[in-house]
Amino acid sequence: MDQKLTIVKVGGKVLESPETLHDFLEDFSALPGPKVLVHGGGRSATTMAKRLGIETKMVEGRRITDEDMLEVVTMVYGGLVNKTVVAGLQAMDINAMGITGADLNLIKAHKRTGSDVDYGFVGDVDEVNISPVIPLLKQGIVPVIAPLTHDGQGTLLNTNADTIASSLAVGFSEVMETRLMFCFEKPGVLINPDDDTSVIPFLNRELFNMYRNEGIISEGMVPKLENGFASLGNGVAEVVITNTEGLSVPGSGTTLGE
């Protein structure tokens, strides 16, 4: 394939209401060329866990995934969120296929170790196998990927959606030009999180480290940017952090560079 591939990771509040999801899917559908959608759904998993009487445990913003929570995230990510997104795309004449990292042996991972915190069934990516997906893209099918992986031994693992998107982008960049877009409710990386007009238009590693040390960039934005820079360093042509509107407006959002 000689067309540029676009991988979009969507998360945050964009997935939370039918209205915001519909607006996102409209903009995503309009993207030219082959595309892949990776979604999160943490808030939905937390809501479902509460309905089922299962406690959500977080450490520094990261979900502890015990056996009960693994069942919840499998149902919510691999089922409810994934199929809702697929149905929304089908309504826009986009032929989508919902899968997880376990399907097609797409992403193998291992249970996270080496931390003082036992995160449970949380996976860190080992390898990406894109070869079964390329024929789908050639047929015009849009893969919609839920943030679940497997360990090759029959165990599912809850895996960060930003990491999945970044790993897939690196894998696809070996065979085609690939850009990676992180789409959430904010218009980009902000100097002031309460001011949506304070978008930082360009970030390289030096600026990122400076803003992080000053506390301007913090919490969940840090791993998102780490994933983005890792992608750039491994062959991905372009990385952008933006909101729904930024998908269709060139030059908007925050562009990462070396």
C-alpha positions in Angstrom: 0.0 0.0 0.0 1.4 3.4 -1.0 -1.1 5.5 0.8 -0.4 7.1 4.2 -1.9 5.2 7.1 -3.6 7.1 9.9 -3.8 5.5 13.3 -6.1 7.4 15.7 -6.3 6.7 19.4 -9.5 8.1 21.0 -10.2 8.2 24.7 -11.2 10.5 27.6 -14.6 12.2 27.5 -15.0 11.8 23.8 -16.3 8.2 24.4 -18.6 9.2 27.2 -21.7 10.5 25.4 -23.5 9.5 22.2 -23.2 13.1 21.0 -19.4 13.5 21.4 -18.8 10.0 20.0 -20.9 10.7 17.0 -19.0 14.0 16.3 -15.7 12.1 16.6 -16.8 9.3 14.3 -17.9 11.8 11.7 -14.5 13.4 11.6 -12.7 10.1 11.8 -14.8 8.8 8.9 -13.7 11.8 6.7 -10.0 11.0 7.1 -8.6 10.1 3.7 -6.9 6.8 3.0 -6.6 3.6 5.2 -7.1 4.1 8.9 -7.0 2.2 12.2 -8.9 3.3 15.4 -7.7 2.4 18.9 -10.0 3.2 21.7 -9.8 3.4 25.5 -12.8 3.4 27.8 -11.6 3.7 31.4 -14.4 5.8 32.6 -17.0 3.3 31.2 -15.2 0.5 32.9 -15.2 2.4 36.2 -19.0 3.0 35.8 -19.7 -0.6 35.0 -17.6 -1.8 37.9 -19.6 0.4 40.3 -22.9 -1.0 38.9 -21.5 -4.5 39.6 -20.3 -3.7 43.1 -16.6 -4.1 42.2 -14.2 -1.6 43.7 -12.0 0.4 41.3 -8.4 0.7 42.6 -6.0 3.2 41.1 -2.4 4.0 41.8 -1.0 7.2 40.3 -3.9 7.2 37.7 -3.3 3.6 36.7 -5.9 0.9 37.1 -5.2 -2.1 39.3 -6.6 -5.0 37.3 -7.4 -8.0 39.5 -9.5 -11.0 38.3 -12.8 -9.2 38.8 -11.7 -6.0 37.1 -10.2 -8.0 34.2 -13.7 -9.4 33.6 -15.1 -5.9 33.7 -12.6 -4.4 31.3 -12.9 -7.3 28.9 -16.7 -6.9 28.8 -16.5 -3.1 28.5 -13.5 -2.6 26.2 -13.9 -5.7 24.1 -17.7 -5.6 24.1 -19.7 -2.6 24.9 -17.3 0.2 23.8 -15.8 -1.6 20.9 -19.1 -2.7 19.3 -20.8 0.7 20.0 -17.9 2.3 18.0 -18.2 -0.3 15.2 -22.0 0.2 15.0 -21.5 4.0 14.8 -19.0 3.6 11.9 -21.3 1.2 10.1 -24.0 3.9 10.3 -21.6 6.2 8.4 -20.9 3.7 5.7 -17.5 2.8 7.1 -17.0 -1.0 7.1 -15.4 -1.5 10.5 -14.2 -4.6 12.3 -13.9 -4.7 16.1 -11.0 -6.7 17.5 -8.7 -6.8 20.5 -4.9 -7.4 20.6 -5.7 -11.1 21.2 -7.5 -11.4 17.9 -5.3 -12.4 14.9 -2.4 -12.6 17.4 -2.2 -8.8 16.9 -0.4 -7.9 20.1 1.4 -10.2 22.6 2.3 -8.8 26.0 3.5 -9.9 29.4 2.2 -9.3 32.8 3.8 -6.2 34.2 6.6 -6.9 36.7 9.4 -5.0 38.3 7.2 -2.5 40.2 6.6 -2.0 43.9 2.9 -2.1 42.9 1.2 -5.3 41.8 -1.0 -4.0 38.9 -2.5 -7.5 38.4 -3.5 -8.4 34.9 -1.9 -5.4 33.2 0.2 -6.0 30.1 3.3 -4.5 28.7 3.6 -5.0 24.9 6.2 -7.5 23.7 5.5 -7.8 20.0 3.1 -6.6 17.3 1.9 -8.7 14.4 0.4 -6.5 11.7 0.5 -8.9 8.8 -3.1 -10.2 9.2 -4.4 -6.6 9.3 -2.9 -5.4 6.0 -5.3 -7.4 3.8 -8.2 -5.9 5.8 -6.9 -2.4 5.1 -6.5 -3.3 1.4 -10.2 -4.2 1.4 -11.2 -0.9 2.9 -12.0 -2.4 6.3 -11.3 -0.2 9.3 -10.0 -2.1 12.3 -11.3 -0.9 15.6 -9.0 -2.1 18.4 -9.9 -2.5 22.0 -7.1 -2.1 24.6 -6.7 -5.8 25.5 -3.7 -8.0 24.7 -2.8 -11.6 25.4 0.3 -13.4 26.8 0.3 -16.4 24.4 -0.7 -18.6 27.3 -4.4 -18.0 27.3 -4.5 -15.0 29.5 -6.0 -11.6 28.6 -4.2 -8.5 29.8 -5.5 -4.9 30.2 -3.1 -2.7 28.3 -2.8 1.0 28.0 -4.5 2.2 24.8 -1.9 4.9 24.1 0.8 2.2 24.2 -1.1 0.0 21.9 -1.6 2.8 19.4 2.1 3.7 19.6 3.2 0.1 19.2 0.9 -0.4 16.2 2.2 2.8 14.6 5.8 1.6 14.9 4.9 -1.8 13.4 3.0 -0.3 10.5 5.7 2.3 9.8 7.9 -0.6 8.7 5.7 -1.2 5.6 4.0 2.1 5.0 4.1 5.8 5.9 2.2 6.1 9.2 0.9 9.0 11.2 -0.3 8.7 14.8 -3.0 11.0 16.2 -4.1 11.0 19.9 -7.6 12.4 20.1 -9.2 13.5 23.4 -11.4 16.3 24.7 -8.7 19.0 24.7 -7.4 20.8 21.6 -3.8 19.7 22.2 -1.2 19.9 25.0 -2.0 23.0 27.0 0.2 25.4 28.9 -2.8 26.1 31.2 -5.1 23.1 31.5 -8.0 25.5 32.2 -7.4 27.5 29.0 -8.2 25.7 25.8 -6.6 28.5 23.8 -3.2 27.9 25.4 -2.2 25.0 23.0 1.5 24.3 22.6 1.7 24.0 18.8 5.1 22.1 18.7 6.9 20.0 21.2 10.3 18.3 20.9 12.0 16.3 23.7 13.8 19.3 25.1 10.7 21.4 25.4 8.8 18.4 26.8 11.4 17.8 29.5 11.4 21.6 30.4 7.6 21.7 30.7 7.5 18.5 32.7 10.1 19.8 35.1 8.1 23.0 35.5 4.9 21.0 36.2 3.1 22.4 33.1 2.9 18.9 31.6 1.9 16.3 34.2 -0.2 13.3 35.1 -1.8 11.4 32.2 -0.2 13.6 29.5 3.3 12.5 30.4 2.9 8.8 29.3 0.9 9.9 26.2 3.8 12.1 25.1 6.4 9.4 26.0 4.5 7.1 23.7 4.4 9.7 21.0 8.1 10.5 21.2 8.9 6.7 21.2 6.9 6.4 18.0 8.8 9.2 16.3 12.0 7.6 17.3 11.0 4.3 15.7 9.9 5.4 12.2 6.5 7.0 12.6 6.3 9.9 10.2 4.0 12.2 12.3 2.5 12.4 15.8 -0.3 14.9 16.7 -2.2 15.4 19.9 -5.6 17.0 19.3 -9.3 16.9 19.7 -12.1 15.8 17.4 -12.1 19.0 15.4 -8.4 18.7 14.9 -8.7 15.5 13.0 -10.0 17.5 10.0 -8.1 20.7 10.4 -4.5 20.5 9.3 -2.0 22.3 11.6 -4.2 22.2 14.7 -3.3 20.5 17.9 0.2 19.8 19.2 2.7 18.3 16.7 5.6 16.3 18.1 9.1 16.5 16.7 12.6 15.3 17.4 
